Amino acid sequence: MLNLFEIDEWKIIENGFTPSKQKQAESIFSIGNGSFGQRANFEEKYTGDSLQGSYVGGVYYPDKTRVGWWKNGYPEYFAKVLNSCNWIGINIEIDGFQLDLNTCEVKSFHRELNMFEGTLKRSFRCVFQNGKEIEVKSIRFCSMEREEIGAISYSITPINFSGNVKFSPYLDCKVMNHDSNYDEYFWDEDFHKIGIKKGIVCVKTKKTNFHVATAMRISFWKESELLDIHPNLVEREFYVENNFEYYLEKGVTHTLKKYVSVSSTINHSEFSYATIALNRVTKAYINGFDMLLAEHKAAWANIWSNSDIKIEGDSASQQAIRFNIFHLFQTYTGKNSKLNIGPKGFTGEKYGGATYWDTEAYCLPFYLKTAESKIARQLLVYRHNHLQKAIENAEKLGFKDGAALYPMVTMNGEECHNEWEITFEEIHRNGAIAFGIYNYVRHTLDEQYLVEYGRDVLVGIARFWAQRFNWSDDKKSYVMLGVTGPNEYENNINNNWYTNYLAKWCLTYSLEVENKFAKDNKVLLRSGEAEKWQHIIDNVYQPKKANSRVYLQQDGFLDKEQLIVSDIPQSELPINQHWSWDRILRSVFIKQADVLQGIYLFEDHFDKETIKENFEFYEPKTVHESSLSPCVHSILAATLGNKKMAYDMYLRTSRLDLDDYNHEADEGLHITSMAGTWMSVVEGMAGVRINEEGLFINPIIPETWKNYSFNMLFRGNPMTIKITQNTIEITNNSSSEIEATLFSEKIIIKSKETSNFSFNLFI
């Protein structure tokens, strides 16, 4: 472990200011509330290396695609998650010198993300160029109770002087996206207004016409005494500022409190969004910082009471799982059906878009076991709402008759990813959505969802697969050519096993659903369609290594030099930052779980020996340079009883950003893979499976853990599972008895009771 920051079970702590870590820290210490979020930039001016970032859920810009050679079918734009109004700004000046930790002498520095409370705190002492020393303490949060409200308390104490200090709280909407393809500014101003201790800036996006209002109110305090101030008003396009000088006595603390409301036309009409922002920030200002903070802490306490995973005996593991859970809930709360789970959340701009296949493959299992079923249902209804767009996406590529290809990256259902090897070829994303539907139904038994929504989506996806396969006279089988599997270090390959297997399963599942519901509901399939699908199902080509149980990742995989990761010099890792793309494509090395991704999804289709043989073949070849990879390996290692590998891969996935394994945390965090971290514990270590037959639990425990425990929902019934080195403790917190299978034994846990089992009985 690299341990970028200190190990604490509930906090991320940085003691001492290290400018070279600043951008990583800005990502890792980010805060959000599902509606908007903010990187951990400083409130005061900072001229050092930084990525300023404030983001509003659902607001995007269609940045014109930038490719070297345009081809038919390329998306016209790449949807950019927009860097929006910098609402945290509070500039500080003494005798004409700016408070800037890049130019001042920093004598002490402490930054703390308190995950239990959902607060970002900072304190430091610094000396200005004129020798004057101050101490600053700040705390800020994005309210989990009032989803359009943020608040900052910013305190200054003179250490070696008394004198005037200038405070300049402001809103600055003149911000650029760092990843703009053509250095274009994406916003127009709608209007701004300024008043005493308040201001508002309203902007709208070009092309997409989203309107965003950011309103502020400020108050100023001497210790606990509210002071009357008379600020100067500064305004210009995209910008409003209140500034004032105040005489501060040596050793006496003064505090500026800043309240902000961020409202948009995602939730409000064009005619009301600004008024709503003003009204809400005024109410927050009247209620006061302490009340807002208390509400916010209570909301987080409620989240943790339902979703915490406790690990005793290993502080690094404990900190990591809470860090991942924390950022998942900061990104998506389930309160707004228009939003989804972006891969960077509110922590950075990279990737763009709001929805990848990550949602169905990784995030859905987390919400299925930690939240009411309506949250997972909402995520899937989101895809149903985009079905017509998915059909249009397929039509652009030459498919017809209702075939649906869901986008790799999207904000509104349109494909907006412009790398051909991904956009056209990484089509397994379609299968992840179908599997998400299946996974939801087997968890919840909500077949009404299939009737109302799921059938339509499954048929559209199945029609795509039926057209994407083609018959090979040579192989006397249906093959799939020119694809990219989950291993993106292989492009334009034939017969990726995972894609073929997933497509075959999608056709099978779609037929099963139609056979079950077509009698009592409208018939969706056309004449001859079911027969064609069945013929494909019966004749899909699936590459396999001769005389073994190993499924080949794709045709020709064995033609590659069969090296393993330990053959690569450490100085050349990660290979995506040291090797040419040509060299990567010709190598055997795997970016992320591919065949093993399929074996994870369809674990019950394979015997233990098949899982073991494929794991031992592919794991040594996997460089894990995708955030989505280590969790799958951790889960499969746990399934195979390999405690060390399960633990090592758990640390790799859970501390991916905390320890910056892939040297890219400065660009933002890997939000969707954080759900995979949770899966590593619940599905991996604890061996929890839920299917049509019920609940199965097959736990292991790493040697370094004294015990671990977590809450989960099984078909709406809350329960707690605790695993020690010797026992398995299951508590039924519901009003109904719960039946489960522990290892191979049927057990019944009565309502409101706890049952204990000895590991020795099952070993």
C-alpha positions in Angstrom: 0.0 0.0 0.0 1.2 3.5 -0.9 -0.8 5.2 1.9 -1.1 8.6 0.3 -2.9 9.8 3.5 -3.2 8.6 7.0 -5.1 5.5 8.1 -8.2 6.2 10.2 -11.3 4.0 10.3 -13.7 6.9 9.8 -11.6 9.6 8.3 -9.2 10.5 5.5 -6.5 12.7 7.0 -3.7 14.8 5.5 -1.2 16.2 7.9 1.3 18.6 6.4 0.8 20.3 3.0 2.4 18.5 0.0 1.7 20.5 -3.2 2.5 17.5 -5.3 -0.4 15.6 -3.8 -2.9 18.5 -4.2 -4.8 17.2 -7.2 -5.0 13.7 -5.8 -6.3 15.2 -2.6 -8.8 17.3 -4.4 -10.4 14.1 -5.8 -10.1 12.0 -2.7 -11.5 14.6 -0.3 -14.4 15.5 -2.6 -17.9 16.0 -1.2 -21.3 15.8 -2.8 -24.9 14.9 -2.1 -26.3 13.2 -5.2 -27.5 16.5 -6.6 -24.2 18.4 -6.9 -20.7 18.1 -5.7 -17.3 19.8 -5.3 -13.7 18.8 -5.5 -11.6 19.6 -2.4 -10.3 22.8 -3.9 -9.4 25.5 -1.4 -11.8 28.3 -0.7 -9.1 30.9 -0.9 -7.0 31.6 -4.0 -4.5 28.9 -4.9 -2.0 29.4 -7.7 -0.4 26.0 -7.5 -1.3 23.0 -9.6 -5.0 22.3 -9.2 -8.1 21.1 -11.0 -11.0 23.3 -9.9 -14.2 21.4 -10.2 -17.9 22.0 -9.2 -20.5 19.7 -10.9 -24.3 19.6 -11.1 -26.1 16.3 -11.6 -27.6 15.7 -15.1 -26.2 18.9 -16.6 -24.1 18.3 -19.7 -22.8 19.8 -22.9 -22.5 18.0 -26.3 -18.9 18.8 -27.1 -18.2 18.2 -30.8 -16.4 15.0 -31.4 -12.7 15.3 -32.0 -11.4 12.4 -34.2 -8.6 12.3 -36.7 -10.6 10.6 -39.4 -14.4 10.8 -39.4 -16.3 7.6 -40.2 -20.0 7.0 -40.8 -21.7 6.1 -37.5 -19.4 8.2 -35.3 -21.4 10.1 -32.6 -21.5 13.8 -33.4 -20.6 14.8 -29.8 -19.1 13.6 -26.6 -21.2 14.5 -23.6 -19.2 16.5 -21.1 -20.0 16.6 -17.4 -19.8 20.3 -16.9 -17.5 22.3 -14.6 -20.0 24.7 -13.2 -20.1 27.7 -10.8 -17.2 27.9 -8.3 -19.4 28.5 -5.3 -16.8 27.9 -2.5 -14.7 31.0 -3.3 -13.6 33.2 -0.4 -10.5 35.3 -1.1 -8.4 36.7 1.8 -6.1 39.6 1.7 -3.8 41.3 4.2 -2.0 44.6 3.4 -2.3 43.8 -0.3 -1.0 40.3 0.0 -3.2 37.4 -1.0 -3.7 34.3 1.1 -2.3 31.7 -1.2 -0.7 28.5 0.1 1.4 28.4 -3.0 3.2 31.6 -2.0 2.7 31.9 1.7 4.9 29.9 4.2 2.8 27.0 5.4 3.7 26.3 9.1 1.1 23.6 9.7 -1.7 22.0 7.7 -4.4 19.5 8.4 -7.2 18.4 6.1 -9.8 15.9 7.1 -12.7 14.2 5.4 -15.0 12.9 8.1 -17.0 10.1 6.4 -19.3 9.5 9.3 -20.4 13.1 9.3 -20.0 13.9 5.6 -17.8 17.0 6.3 -14.6 18.4 4.9 -12.5 20.2 7.4 -9.3 22.1 7.0 -7.0 24.0 9.4 -3.6 25.6 8.8 -1.2 28.3 9.9 0.7 30.3 7.4 2.9 33.4 7.2 2.4 36.1 4.6 5.2 37.8 2.8 5.0 40.7 5.3 5.5 38.4 8.3 1.9 38.4 9.5 0.7 34.9 10.6 -2.8 33.7 10.7 -4.6 30.5 11.6 -7.5 29.3 9.4 -10.1 26.7 10.2 -12.9 25.8 7.7 -15.6 23.2 7.5 -17.9 22.6 4.5 -20.5 20.2 3.3 -23.1 19.5 0.7 -26.3 18.9 2.6 -27.7 15.3 2.4 -30.9 16.7 3.9 -31.5 19.7 1.6 -30.1 18.5 -1.7 -29.6 21.9 -3.3 -27.8 23.5 -0.3 -24.1 23.8 0.5 -22.5 25.6 3.4 -19.1 26.8 4.5 -17.8 28.1 7.9 -14.4 29.9 7.4 -12.6 31.2 10.5 -9.5 33.3 10.7 -7.4 34.1 13.9 -4.5 36.5 13.7 -1.5 35.0 15.6 1.1 37.8 15.8 -0.8 41.0 14.9 -4.0 43.0 15.0 -5.1 44.6 11.8 -7.4 44.8 8.9 -8.2 41.6 6.9 -10.1 41.8 3.6 -12.7 39.1 3.0 -14.1 38.5 -0.5 -16.7 35.8 -0.8 -17.8 35.4 -4.4 -19.6 33.2 -7.0 -17.7 32.7 -10.3 -19.4 31.0 -13.2 -16.7 31.9 -15.7 -15.2 28.4 -15.5 -13.8 26.2 -18.2 -13.9 22.4 -18.7 -10.3 21.2 -18.7 -11.3 18.5 -21.1 -13.0 20.7 -23.7 -12.2 19.3 -27.2 -11.9 22.7 -28.8 -11.2 25.0 -25.8 -14.8 26.1 -26.1 -16.6 27.8 -23.2 -19.8 25.9 -22.6 -21.9 28.5 -20.8 -23.9 31.7 -21.5 -25.0 34.0 -18.8 -28.7 34.3 -18.2 -28.5 37.1 -15.6 -26.8 38.0 -12.3 -27.9 40.1 -9.3 -26.0 41.3 -6.3 -27.1 42.8 -2.9 -25.8 43.3 0.6 -24.5 39.9 1.9 -26.0 38.1 -1.1 -25.8 37.4 -4.8 -27.0 35.1 -7.6 -25.6 34.1 -10.9 -27.8 32.3 -13.4 -26.2 30.6 -16.5 -27.4 28.3 -19.2 -25.6 25.8 -21.3 -25.1 26.4 -25.0 -27.0 23.9 -27.3 -28.6 21.9 -24.4 -30.1 25.0 -22.7 -29.8 23.7 -19.1 -30.3 26.6 -16.7 -28.3 26.6 -13.4 -28.7 29.2 -10.6 -26.2 29.6 -7.9 -27.2 31.9 -5.0 -25.3 32.9 -1.9 -25.9 34.5 1.4 -23.2 35.4 3.9 -22.9 36.3 7.6 -19.9 37.4 9.7 -19.2 36.6 13.3 -16.8 37.6 16.1 -16.6 34.4 18.2 -20.4 33.8 18.8 -21.4 37.5 18.1 -23.1 38.2 14.7 -21.6 41.4 13.3 -23.1 44.0 11.0 -21.0 44.4 7.9 -21.3 46.7 4.9 -19.6 45.0 2.0 -18.6 46.6 -1.3 -20.5 45.0 -4.2 -18.6 43.8 -7.3 -20.3 42.5 -10.3 -19.5 41.6 -13.9 -20.6 39.0 -16.4 -20.7 35.5 -14.7 -19.5 36.9 -11.4 -20.7 38.5 -8.2 -18.7 39.4 -5.0 -19.2 41.0 -1.6 -16.0 42.3 -0.1 -15.2 44.0 3.1 -12.3 44.8 5.4 -12.6 44.2 9.2 -10.2 44.9 12.0 -9.3 41.7 13.6 -7.7 41.6 17.1 -4.7 39.4 17.8 -5.9 35.9 19.0 -9.6 36.6 18.4 -11.4 34.4 15.9 -13.7 35.8 13.2 -15.8 33.6 11.0 -17.4 34.1 7.6 -20.3 31.7 7.0 -21.4 31.2 3.4 -24.6 29.5 2.3 -25.2 28.5 -1.2 -28.1 27.0 -3.2 -27.6 25.3 -6.5 -30.8 24.8 -8.5 -31.2 23.8 -12.1 -33.8 23.0 -14.8 -33.1 19.3 -14.2 -35.6 19.7 -11.3 -37.3 23.0 -11.9 -38.9 25.0 -14.7 -37.0 27.7 -16.5 -39.3 30.2 -14.9 -38.8 29.1 -11.3 -35.3 27.8 -10.9 -33.8 31.2 -9.9 -36.5 32.1 -7.5 -36.2 28.6 -5.9 -32.5 29.1 -5.5 -33.0 32.4 -3.8 -35.7 31.2 -1.5 -33.8 28.1 -0.5 -30.6 29.9 0.3 -32.5 32.5 2.3 -34.1 29.7 4.3 -30.7 28.1 4.9 -29.3 31.4 6.0 -32.1 32.0 8.5 -31.9 28.4 9.9 -28.2 28.9 10.3 -25.0 26.8 9.9 -25.4 24.7 13.1 -28.9 23.6 12.2 -27.9 22.7 8.6 -24.9 20.8 9.9 -26.9 18.9 12.5 -29.5 17.8 9.8 -26.7 16.8 7.5 -25.0 14.7 10.2 -28.3 13.0 11.1 -28.9 12.1 7.4 -25.4 10.5 7.2 -25.9 8.7 10.5 -29.0 7.1 9.1 -27.2 6.1 5.9 -24.4 4.4 7.9 -26.8 2.6 10.2 -28.1 0.7 7.1 -25.0 0.4 4.9 -21.9 0.3 7.0 -19.5 -2.6 6.8 -17.4 -3.1 9.9 -14.0 -4.8 9.8 -12.1 -5.3 13.0 -8.4 -6.0 13.1 -7.4 -4.2 9.9 -7.7 -0.4 9.9 -6.6 -0.1 6.2 -9.4 -2.4 5.1 -11.9 -0.7 7.3 -11.0 2.8 6.1 -11.1 1.7 2.5 -14.6 0.1 2.5 -16.1 3.1 4.2 -14.4 5.4 1.7 -16.0 3.5 -1.1 -19.5 3.4 0.5 -19.2 7.1 1.3 -18.5 8.1 -2.3 -21.2 5.9 -3.6 -23.9 7.6 -1.5 -22.4 11.0 -2.3 -22.9 10.3 -6.0 -26.3 8.6 -6.1 -29.0 8.8 -3.5 -31.9 7.5 -5.6 -34.0 10.6 -4.9 -34.0 11.7 -8.5 -35.1 9.4 -11.3 -33.5 11.6 -13.9 -30.0 10.9 -12.6 -27.7 7.9 -12.8 -24.3 6.9 -11.6 -21.5 8.6 -13.5 -18.0 6.9 -13.4 -16.4 9.9 -11.8 -19.4 11.2 -9.9 -18.7 14.7 -8.7 -15.0 14.3 -8.4 -13.7 15.0 -11.9 -14.4 15.5 -15.6 -12.8 12.4 -17.2 -15.0 10.0 -19.2 -18.0 12.3 -19.4 -21.5 11.0 -19.6 -23.7 9.8 -16.8 -24.2 6.1 -17.6 -22.0 3.3 -18.5 -22.5 -0.5 -18.3 -20.9 -0.2 -14.9 -24.3 0.8 -13.4 -26.0 -2.6 -14.2 -22.9 -4.8 -13.8 -21.5 -3.3 -10.6 -23.7 -0.7 -9.0 -27.0 -2.5 -9.2 -25.9 -5.4 -6.9 -25.0 -2.8 -4.2 -28.3 -1.0 -4.3 -30.2 -4.3 -4.5 -28.8 -5.4 -1.1 -28.6 -2.0 0.6 -31.6 0.1 -0.4 -35.3 -0.3 -1.0 -36.0 -2.2 -4.3 -37.5 0.9 -5.8 -34.0 2.4 -6.1 -32.7 -0.5 -8.3 -36.0 -0.5 -10.2 -35.6 3.2 -10.9 -32.1 2.6 -12.4 -33.6 0.0 -14.8 -36.6 2.1 -15.7 -34.1 4.7 -16.7 -32.9 2.3 -19.4 -36.5 1.6 -20.5 -37.0 5.3 -20.9 -34.0 5.3 -23.3 -35.2 2.3 -25.3 -36.2 4.3 -28.4 -32.9 6.0 -28.4 -31.2 2.6 -28.2 -33.1 1.5 -31.3 -32.0 4.7 -33.1 -28.4 4.0 -32.0 -28.6 0.6 -33.6 -30.2 2.0 -36.8 -27.3 4.3 -37.3 -25.0 1.2 -37.4 -27.3 -0.6 -39.9 -29.5 -2.7 -37.6 -33.2 -2.8 -38.1 -36.6 -4.1 -37.1 -36.4 -2.8 -33.5 -32.9 -4.0 -32.6 -31.6 -2.0 -29.7 -28.0 -1.1 -29.0 -27.6 0.8 -25.7 -24.8 3.4 -25.7 -21.4 2.9 -24.1 -21.7 6.4 -22.7 -24.8 8.6 -22.5 -26.6 11.4 -20.9 -29.9 11.2 -22.7 -29.9 7.8 -24.4 -27.8 8.8 -27.4 -24.4 7.3 -27.9 -21.7 9.9 -27.2 -18.5 8.0 -27.0 -16.2 8.5 -30.0 -13.5 5.9 -29.8 -14.5 3.4 -32.6 -13.1 0.3 -30.7 -15.4 1.1 -27.9 -18.4 2.7 -29.5 -18.9 0.2 -32.3 -17.3 -2.9 -30.8 -17.7 -3.0 -27.0 -21.2 -4.2 -27.4 -21.3 -6.5 -24.4 -22.7 -3.5 -22.6 -26.1 -4.6 -24.0 -25.8 -7.9 -22.2 -25.0 -6.1 -18.9 -28.3 -4.3 -19.1 -30.2 -7.6 -19.7 -28.3 -9.2 -16.9 -29.2 -6.3 -14.6 -32.9 -7.0 -15.4 -32.5 -10.7 -14.5 -30.5 -9.9 -11.4 -33.2 -7.4 -10.2 -36.0 -9.9 -10.7 -34.2 -12.8 -8.9 -33.4 -10.5 -6.0 -36.9 -9.0 -5.7 -39.3 -11.4 -7.5 -40.8 -8.3 -9.0 -42.2 -9.9 -12.2 -44.5 -7.0 -12.7 -41.4 -5.0 -13.7 -40.8 -7.5 -16.5 -44.4 -7.0 -17.7 -44.3 -3.2 -17.7 -40.7 -2.5 -18.7 -38.3 -5.4 -18.9 -39.8 -7.4 -21.7 -39.5 -4.5 -24.2 -35.9 -3.9 -23.3 -35.0 -7.6 -23.5 -36.6 -8.1 -26.9 -34.8 -5.0 -28.3 -31.5 -6.3 -27.0 -32.2 -9.9 -28.3 -33.0 -8.5 -31.7 -29.7 -6.8 -31.8 -27.8 -10.0 -30.9 -29.7 -12.0 -33.5 -28.5 -9.6 -36.2 -25.0 -9.2 -34.8 -24.2 -12.9 -35.0 -23.5 -14.4 -38.4 -23.4 -17.9 -39.7 -19.9 -19.4 -40.4 -19.9 -22.1 -43.0 -16.3 -22.9 -41.9 -17.2 -23.4 -38.2 -20.8 -24.5 -38.8 -21.7 -22.2 -36.0 -22.9 -18.6 -35.3 -19.9 -16.3 -34.8 -19.5 -12.7 -33.7 -16.8 -10.7 -35.5 -15.1 -7.4 -34.8 -15.8 -6.9 -31.2 -14.0 -5.6 -28.1 -14.6 -7.5 -24.9 -14.3 -6.2 -21.3 -10.5 -6.5 -21.9 -10.0 -3.2 -23.8 -6.4 -4.2 -24.5 -7.9 -6.4 -27.3 -9.7 -4.5 -30.1 -11.5 -5.7 -33.2 -11.3 -9.4 -32.3 -13.4 -12.3 -33.3 -15.5 -14.5 -31.0 -14.8 -12.9 -27.7 -16.0 -15.7 -25.4 -17.6 -13.4 -22.9 -19.6 -11.5 -25.5 -20.7 -14.7 -27.3 -21.7 -16.4 -24.0 -23.5 -13.3 -22.8 -25.4 -12.8 -26.1 -26.4 -16.5 -26.1 -27.7 -16.1 -22.6 -29.6 -12.9 -23.5 -31.4 -14.7 -26.3 -32.2 -17.6 -24.0 -33.5 -15.4 -21.2 -35.6 -13.2 -23.6 -37.3 -16.3 -24.9 -38.0 -17.6 -21.4 -39.6 -14.3 -20.5 -41.7 -14.2 -23.6 -42.8 -17.8 -23.1 -43.9 -16.9 -19.6 -45.8 -13.6 -20.3 -46.9 -13.6 -23.9 -50.1 -15.6 -23.2 -51.5 -13.0 -20.8 -50.0 -9.9 -22.4 -49.3 -8.5 -25.8 -47.1 -10.7 -28.0 -43.9 -8.9 -28.8 -42.1 -11.4 -31.1 -42.8 -11.6 -34.8 -43.5 -14.7 -36.7 -40.4 -16.9 -36.9 -38.4 -14.8 -34.5 -38.4 -17.3 -31.7 -37.3 -20.1 -34.0 -34.4 -18.1 -35.4 -33.3 -17.2 -31.9 -33.4 -20.8 -30.8 -31.3 -21.8 -33.8 -28.7 -19.3 -32.8 -28.7 -20.4 -29.2 -28.2 -24.0 -30.2 -25.2 -23.2 -32.5 -23.2 -20.4 -30.9 -19.4 -20.8 -31.3 -17.5 -20.6 -28.1 -13.7 -20.8 -28.3 -12.0 -23.2 -25.9 -8.5 -24.4 -25.2 -8.1 -28.0 -26.4 -8.0 -30.7 -23.7 -8.8 -28.3 -20.9 -11.7 -26.5 -19.2 -10.3 -23.1 -20.3 -12.5 -20.9 -22.4 -10.4 -18.8 -24.8 -10.8 -15.1 -24.5 -11.1 -14.9 -28.3 -9.9 -16.5 -31.5 -6.1 -16.5 -31.7 -5.5 -15.9 -28.0 -3.0 -18.8 -27.8 -1.0 -17.3 -30.7 0.2 -14.6 -28.3 3.4 -15.1 -26.3 2.0 -16.6 -23.1 3.7 -14.3 -20.5 2.5 -13.4 -17.1 2.4 -10.1 -15.3 5.5 -10.9 -13.2 7.5 -11.0 -16.4 6.9 -7.2 -16.8 9.5 -5.0 -15.1 8.0 -2.9 -12.4 9.3 0.2 -14.1 7.0 -0.5 -17.0 3.8 -0.7 -15.0 1.1 0.4 -15.6 1.7 -0.6 -19.2 -0.9 1.8 -20.4 1.4 4.7 -19.3 4.6 3.1 -20.6 3.9 1.0 -23.7 2.7 1.9 -27.2 -0.9 0.9 -28.0 0.5 -1.4 -30.7 2.6 -3.3 -28.2 -0.3 -3.6 -25.8 -2.6 -5.0 -28.4 -0.1 -7.6 -29.5 0.6 -8.7 -25.9 -1.3 -11.3 -23.9 -1.9 -8.9 -21.0 -5.4 -8.3 -19.9 -6.7 -5.0 -18.7 -9.6 -6.3 -16.7 -11.6 -9.5 -16.0 -13.0 -10.7 -19.3 -13.6 -14.5 -19.4 -13.6 -14.2 -15.6 -16.2 -11.5 -15.8 -18.5 -14.1 -17.5 -17.7 -16.8 -15.0 -18.5 -14.3 -12.2 -21.9 -13.4 -13.7 -22.8 -17.0 -14.5 -21.0 -18.7 -11.6 -23.8 -21.3 -11.2 -23.3 -22.4 -14.9 -19.9 -23.9 -14.1 -18.4 -26.5 -11.8 -15.7 -25.6 -9.3 -12.9 -27.1 -11.3 -13.8 -25.1 -14.4 -13.8 -21.9 -12.4 -10.5 -22.8 -10.8 -8.8 -23.7 -14.1 -9.9 -20.5 -15.8 -9.0 -18.4 -12.8 -5.5 -19.9 -12.7 -5.0 -19.4 -16.4 -6.2 -15.8 -16.7 -5.4 -14.2 -13.3 -1.6 -14.2 -13.8 -2.1 -12.4 -17.1 -4.2 -9.6 -15.8 -2.7 -6.2 -15.1 -5.8 -4.8 -13.5 -5.5 -1.4 -15.2 -9.2 -1.0 -15.1 -10.8 -0.1 -11.8 -13.5 -2.7 -12.5 -11.2 -5.7 -12.5 -9.8 -6.5 -9.0 -13.2 -6.9 -7.4 -14.1 -9.7 -9.8 -10.9 -11.5 -9.1 -11.4 -11.0 -5.3 -14.9 -12.6 -5.5 -13.7 -15.6 -7.6 -10.7 -16.1 -5.3 -13.0 -16.2 -2.3 -15.3 -18.6 -4.1 -12.3 -20.9 -4.6 -11.2 -20.5 -1.0 -8.1 -18.6 -1.8 -8.1 -16.2 1.2 -4.8 -14.5 0.4 -5.7 -13.7 -3.2 -9.2 -12.6 -2.1 -7.7 -10.3 0.5 -5.0 -8.9 -1.8 -7.5 -8.1 -4.6 -9.9 -6.6 -2.0 -7.1 -4.2 -0.9 -6.4 -3.5 -4.6 -10.0 -2.6 -5.4 -10.9 -0.9 -2.1 -7.7 1.3 -2.0 -7.4 1.9 -5.7 -8.0 5.6 -5.3 -6.8 6.0 -1.8 -3.4 4.6 -2.7 -3.6 5.7 -6.4 -2.6 2.3 -7.7 -3.0 3.4 -11.4 -1.6 6.9 -11.0 -4.8 8.7 -12.1 -6.6 9.8 -8.9 -5.8 13.4 -9.7 -8.4 13.1 -12.6 -11.2 12.0 -10.3 -12.3 8.9 -8.5 -13.5 5.5 -9.8 -17.1 5.7 -8.4 -18.7 2.8 -10.1 -15.9 0.4 -9.2 -16.5 1.3 -5.6 -19.6 -0.8 -5.7 -17.3 -3.6 -6.7 -15.4 -3.1 -3.5 -18.6 -3.6 -1.5 -19.3 -6.7 -3.6 -15.8 -8.0 -2.7 -16.9 -8.2 0.9 -20.5 -9.2 0.6 -20.4 -11.5 -2.4 -16.7 -12.4 -2.0 -15.7 -12.8 1.6 -19.2 -13.5 2.9 -20.2 -15.5 -0.2 -23.7 -14.1 -0.3 -25.8 -15.1 -3.4 -29.4 -14.4 -4.0 -31.3 -16.2 -6.8 -34.7 -17.7 -7.6 -34.2 -20.4 -5.0 -33.3 -18.0 -2.1 -30.4 -16.8 -0.1 -27.1 -18.6 0.1 -24.1 -17.8 2.4 -20.7 -19.3 2.0 -18.2 -17.1 4.0 -14.5 -17.0 4.4 -12.5 -14.6 6.5 -9.0 -13.2 5.9 -6.4 -14.1 8.4 -5.8 -10.4 9.3 -9.4 -9.7 10.2 -10.8 -10.5 13.6 -14.3 -10.2 12.3 -16.4 -8.3 9.8 -20.1 -7.6 9.7 -22.6 -5.8 7.5 -26.3 -5.1 7.1 -28.2 -6.2 4.0 -31.7 -6.6 2.7 -33.0 -10.0 1.5 -36.3 -9.3 -0.4 -37.1 -6.4 1.9 -36.1 -8.1 5.1 -33.2 -6.4 6.9 -30.6 -8.7 8.4 -27.1 -8.5 9.8 -24.3 -11.0 9.1 -21.2 -11.2 11.3 -18.2 -13.4 10.5 -15.5 -14.1 13.0 -12.5 -16.5 12.7 -14.6 -19.2 14.4 -18.3 -18.3 14.1 -21.0 -17.1 11.7 -23.6 -14.9 13.4 -26.9 -14.1 11.5 -29.4 -11.6 12.9 -32.9 -11.4 11.5 -34.0 -7.8 12.0 -37.3 -8.2 10.2 -40.8 -9.3 11.3 -40.7 -12.4 9.1 -38.6 -15.5 9.4 -35.7 -15.9 6.9 -34.8 -19.1 5.3 -31.2 -19.4 3.9 -28.6 -22.0 2.9 -25.4 -21.7 4.9 -22.8 -23.6 3.0 -25.0 -26.6 2.0 -27.2 -26.6 5.2 -30.7 -25.2 5.3 -31.2 -22.8 8.2 -34.1 -20.7 9.5 -33.6 -17.5 11.4 -36.6 -16.5 13.3 -37.9 -12.9 13.4 -35.9 -10.6 15.7 -33.5 -13.4 16.6 -29.8 -14.1 16.2 -28.4 -17.5 15.4 -24.8 -18.5 15.8 -23.0 -21.2 13.8 -19.5 -22.6 14.2 -17.2 -22.6 11.2 -16.0 -26.0 12.3 -19.3 -27.6 11.5 -18.9 -26.7 7.8 -15.2 -27.3 7.2 
